[in-house]
Amino acid sequence: MTQPTPPDHGASHEPAALLSDAAKNAHIFTPPPSELLKHIDCHSDDAFLHTSVDFIEQAIKAKLDASPYARFVLGLSGGSTPKAVYESLAYRPGIDWSRVVIFLVDERHISADHADSNQLMVRNTLLKAPIPANQIIFPDTSLPVDACIKKYHEDLAELFGNHGPADLVTLGMGDDGHIASWFPPLDEAT
């Protein structure tokens, strides 16, 4: 039995402006520019849930079906809005979770088992899916804040250096207007 031939890493048909220097020499699935941003306008929580899960599932499958060597890099927003989306997505049949890499786009500098931790929320929802531990990129909030930031920066640089830019990033807006924020520990007076 012959092994599939790896993709030609020297050729890239994506717009160069969309690729990092590390990604320019990698084989990356990038949708046409008109599809880079997707605004999902739904008029009920149920419609939002189903539309979001379908969209994410289709994006994952499209990239993974394109090449046996592909990995799908998924950036996850935290908070309450995506919770049901991640939980539903975890149980979708046909997603090859062994080829999906996830990272957080926002988090608080609190214990990973704290009720407000986005890591905890993702572990209790999406990580019901069998994503390998080495493909889960979370900040180590047990470290002091400066060391946590430095290590997470290094982890993300390695992730994007190895796999190119994220294929899909979920974003939501918090009650206070924040998007993809990193919150340091605050004292009670703040």
Disulfide bonds with the S-S distance in Angstrom:
none
